[in-house]
Every structure is written in C-alpha cells, then in structure tokens.
Amino acid sequence: MDSARVAAQSIAGDLGVSAPGAALPANVCYPMVAPDRALHIETHWALEQDATGAVHVRVSGRHDDRARASYARLRREWETRTLSTLFGP
C-alpha cells in the first residue's frame, strides 16, 4: 500500500499536481524457521532524483539471521493485527 501511495505522488507530480508527501515504504518481515523461532528482515525504500530529473529507488535494510523466540512473538502479533484488519475481530 505504501508503495502505491509513493507511485501516485510521483505521477501526480509529473502531471503538475501538488500532493501531500506520502510516507516512504518500509517493510519488516519475520520469516518462521521453526514453530517457536523466526528471523528478522527490515527493508526501507527511498526515492532519489538524479541531475536529469529521473527518479530512482534506493533500497537499504538490515537483518538478523539468528532465529529468536522474540521474533516469532512479533510475527504472531503482526499476523493477528493483519487478520483483524482484513476480516474484523
């Protein structure tokens, strides 16, 4: 969803329409490696404009590949929020 807002803002700018700044997309993922442990992967996108005016995407991130129970708990919390948002409580 965030990436769609950034794209819409870029298109609006190309059409000469000013739009409020969209939040840059970011993603945090907790891939499960066992029923009680997960990894941590975090990604951030940034839009950069070069001297010609072309817009490019720069991606940076970090990860922790040590499987931890705390990451599994964070993943379950995220899944609960997401499912509640999509389908209700």
Secondary structure, 3 states (H helix, E strand, C coil): CHHHHHHHHHHHHHCCCCCCCCCCCEEEECCEEECCEEEEEEEEEEEEECCCCCEEEEEEEEEEEEEEHHHHHHHHHHHHHHHHHHHCC
